[in-house]
Amino acid sequence: MDSFEKDNFVSVLTASFGDGHNTAAKNIVTALNDLKIPNSGALDLLNTIHPSIMQCLTKGYRFITTRYPSIWKQLYRIADNISFGDESFDLMPTVTRGTAAYLQKTKPKTVISTYPLYGNLIERIFGSQPLPFKLITMVTDSKSINRAWLNKTSGNFLVLDQISADFFLENGIPEKRIHITGFPVSPLFENYSSNPMERKTPTQFKILYTPSAKTKHVKKTLKALHKIKKDSAYNISLTIVLGRHAQRLRSSVNTEADNETRIIEWTNNMPELLNKHHLVIGKAGGASVQEALASSCPMIIDSMIPGQEEGNAELIANYGAGLITTNPENLEVTIQNILKENGAKWLSMRKAAKKNGHVKTAHKVAKIATL
């Protein structure tokens, strides 16, 4: 680390298509700052090069994935079969030139990418010649990994699990360049890792809901949750975090929620919220699933973006730490089953999440960047 002076820094590149890429980048930056390693901050280089176009594309991405997921599934499949690297036609020459200019100007010692396109851009810029920096691609999805993540550079790939590692092995990436690290959640999760595990279900059972599906789906989910609160033998409390969906969902949630429900429009403190709740309900985002595991908080997946998030849902379900219930009409039965027999299922899910959570990955990635 001693060689990382003011002119030798780590560049952390991300993009605003989905929360997982940005979350991973920001958490890695936090870890780099903790270790006093100079860095670029979480840089959306695509937005820097083409701000107006990227703003439109980002809004379009969120609109399609929320309102028309079947269309996104087809686009995702198309992207899975398109080559973006050195041997393909350059669909974005200004982005390629802008990336080359950035790398030439800043001369980073290490580049960490949390978005697949950057590896392909770097391949296009440098071809098969040795890179003048260390390239690390932090893959933020599990199992259903798009081939866009692949590139022919000499860089390293950091992945969430063995299934993800196998994908890169099967596509010709040498084993020595693949590292299973887990997802880089916020280093703040480390503060809660020593919390003791319950031996029984708590009398006051706290549910955290992070809605992101269609408004109609959210309304039905809230009706189901209020019925569960009313009928359950447990004292169930509900907290709702709207996040970037606040503008779209604010009115509906305020109408459907009862007076006891806590509504938070925006928070920078998900680690504390997750660690203070006993069950989280939300979308199968790469960051969301990994944060649930890191906080030992069992998760009910209520929605997912077809293609890219299906693997995340399967991951937490296969661990035994999550359940997939995309129909709000089935939510009541799902939670009843979790809590029956003195919460035996919930306790089992809690232990599975604890076993499979990674709280130190961000610092691990930061250290890998300096090797």
N, C-alpha and C positions, 0 to 999 in steps of 0.2 A: 504493500500500500504506500510505501514511502515515495515511490516514483510518481504518484498521482499529485502533481503540483498544479498550479493555477492554469497552465496551458495544456495539461494532460488530463482530460476529463472524460466522464462517461456520458454518452448521449443516449437518452431514453426516448424512444419514438413510439407514438401511439396514434390512434384514430378514434373518432367519435361514433363509430358504428357499433352500438351495443356498449353496455356499461362495463363488461368484463375487461376489455382492452385498456380502458382508461383507469379502472380501479387497480389493475395489476401494475400499470406504469406508475401511478401515484404512490402506491405502497412501496415499490422498489425505490423510488426517489426518497421517500421517508427513511428507508433503511440506509441508503447511501449518505443521506444527511446525518443520520445517527453516527455513522462511521467516519464522518467528516471527509467524504470523498467528493471532490468537485464534480458537478453534473449539470446537465442542461435543464433539469426539471422535466416534468412529463410534457413532451413536445408533440403536438399534433402537426407534423410537418406538412401533411396534405392540406390542412386548413391554412397554414402559413403561406403556402404556395398559391392556393386557389380559394380564398376565403368565401367568396360569394357562391361559387359552384359547390363547395363542400357543405355550406350551410343548407343549400337546396337538397343535396343528396342525403344529408343526415336527416332532414325533416321527412324526405320521401321514404327513407329506410324505416323510420319509426312509424310512419303512417301505414305502410304496407305490412310490416310485421305485426302491428296491432289490429288493423282492420281486415287485411286480406292475407292471412298467413299462408294460404294455399298458393298464392301467386309467388310469395317469397320462397316457398319450397322449390318451385320450378326454377327460379333464378339461382338459388343455392346449388341446385344440381347442375345448371349450366356452368357456373363458376368452377365446379368440381372437375370439369372437363376442358377448361381453358388453360393454356400455358401462358404465364405472364413473364417468363424469364428471358434469358439472353437470345434464345433461338426463335422467339415468337415476334410477331409484328408489334411494334410499340404503339399501343392504343393511347398512351398518355405522355407524349414527348416532352411537354412542358414540365410535368411532374418529375420525369426522369432527369431533365436538365436542372430543375430546382433542387432535387436531392443531391445530385453531383456537386452543385455549387455549394450547398450547405456543408457537405463532407469536406470539400476542399478548403473552405473558409475556416471551419472549426477544428479540423484535424483531430477528431476524438481518438482516444486510446482504445476505447471499447464502445461498441454500439449495442444497446439492448433494444430489441423490437418486440412489442406485444401485439403487433398487427401483421398479418401474413404478407401484405403487399411489399413491405420494405425489404424483405429478403430477396424478393424477385427484382426489385429496382436495383439493389446492390449487385445482384448477379448480372443484370443488364449493363450496369456501369463498368464493372471490373472484369466481366467475362470469367475465364478460367484462371486468370493470373492471381497470385497471392494477394490477400486483402491487406491494406495498410493499417488495419485495426482488427481487434478481436470482435467477432459478430456473435451475439447470443440472441436466439429467437425464443421468447417465452410463449409457449403454446397455451392458450387460455381455455381451450375446449378439451373434452374427454370423449373418447370412443368415436363419435360421429365427427371426425376431423376432416375438414375440406382439404383437397389436394393443393389448394392455393398456398398452404403453409410450406409446401416443399420448395426448396431451391437448391441450386448446384454449387453454392459457395462452399467455402471451407469452414463455415460457422458451426456453432453448437446449438443443439435443441434441448430446451428444458421442458419437460412434460409432467403431467399430473400423476400418471400411473403406468403400470406395466402394459395395459391395453394400448395406451397412447404410444408408448415406446415401440411396441410391436408394429404399429402402423408405419413408423419411420424406418424400422428395420426392413419391413416388407417392401418398402419403396427405395431401397438401396442406400440408405444413410448408414454409415459405419457405426457400430455399437459404441465406439469410444467417443463419438460426438453426441450421444444421446444421454441425458441425465434425468433421472426421476427425482423431482424436487417437490412436487405438490404445487398448489396455487399460492402466489404471494399475497396473502391477506394482510390487512393492516398489522404492523408490529404491536399495536395496542392490544391485540388478542393475547399476546404473551402475558399480559398483566393478569389474566384470568385463568391461565392454564393450570394453576395449582388449586383451583376451587374444588372442594370435595364433592363426590358424586352422592346423590340421594340414595337412601336405602328403601324409600317408599315415596309414593306420589305426594307432592305437597298439597296441603289443604286448599290453599289458594293457587289455582292453576292459571298461569298467565299465558295468553295467546297473543302473538304478534302477527299482524296481517299486513303484507306489503302489496297492495293491489296494482296490477298493471294490465289486466285483460280488458276486454270490451266492457263498456259501462253496464250493459245488461247482465253480463256475467258477474260483475262486482256487486250489483244490487242483489242478485240471487244468493251470492255468497254471504253477504251481510245478513240477509233474512235467515239463512241457515245458522249462522253463528249466534244470532240473538236467540233463536229457538234452543240451541244447545245450552246457552247461558241460563235460560229460564228453566229447562228441564233437568239439567245435570245435578247429580248429588254433590258435585264439587262446586266450590266457589270460584267460578271462572271469570277472569277479567280479560278485556280486549283492548289492545293498543293498535292503532292503524297509522302506518307511515306512508304518506302519499308520494313523497319524492318528486321526481320530475313529471309525474302524472297529476300533480295538484290542480293545475288549471282545468284539466279535462274532468277530473273526478270530484273536485271539491264539493260542488252542489249536491251531487247524488249521495256522496258519503255522509255529508251533514244531514241530509234528509232521512237517510236510512238508519243512522247510528242512534243509539239511545243515549241518555244523559250520562251514563256511567262510562261510556267508551271514551278513551283518550285518543284524540286525533292530532297527529304531528304532520305538518306539511313538509318540512325539510329538516334533516338532521345530519350532522357530521359525526355522530356518535353511535353508529350501528354496533360496534363491538360491545359497548355497555348494554345497549338495548337487548341484543341477542343473548347476552350472558345473564340478563335479569328475567328473561322469559323462558317458558318451558316447551313451547311449540311455535314454529313459524310456518306461515302459509304464504306461498308466493310462487313466482315464476322460476323456471329452471335455468336462470342465468348462470354463467360460469362463476362469477363472483358470489352470487347469492347462495348457491349450493355449497361452495367451499367455505363461506363465512358461517353457514349453519353448522358444518362439520367442525370448524375451528372453535366454535363456542359450545360444542356438545349439545346443540339444540336440534332435536328431531324436526323434520320438515315434511310438510304436505305440499307436493307440487300441484298447483291448480291450473297452470298453463305453461306452454313452452313454444318457442319459435321452431317450426318444423325444420328438420335438418340439423342445424348447428347446436340446438339445445337438447335434443332428444338423448344424446349421449350423457349429458349432465344429469338428467332425470334418472336414467338407467343406473348411473354410477352410484348415486346416493341410495337408490332403492336396492341395488345389489349388495351394498354395504349393510343393509338392514337398518339404516338410519333415516330413511325417508319412504313415503308412500306417494303414489301418483293417483290423484283424484281430480280429474279435470271437469267433472260434472258436479255443479254445486248441490244438486239434489242428493248426491251420495256423500256429501261432506259430513252430515250428522252421524250417519252410520260409521263412517271412518273414524271420527273422533271418539264415538262411543266404544268402538273396538279397541282403540288405543288405551282408553281409561278403564275398561272393565277388568275384573279380577284384580282390584287394587292397583291398577295401572301397570300390570305386568309387561304389556307390550311397550308402553312408553319407557319403562325402565330399561328394557332390552334395546330400544332404539337409542336411548341416551348413551348407553355403554358403547354401542356400535359407532356413534358419532365421535365419541371421545377417542376411540381406538384409531379412527381413520382421519382425524383432523390434523392439519399441519399449521402450526402457529408461527414457525420460525423461518418459513421459506423466503420471505422478503430479505431478511438479513443473509440468508444462504446465497441468494442470487447476487446480492451486493458484493459478497466476498468472492464469488466465482468471477465477477467482473474484474477483480484486481489480481487474479492469479496469473 
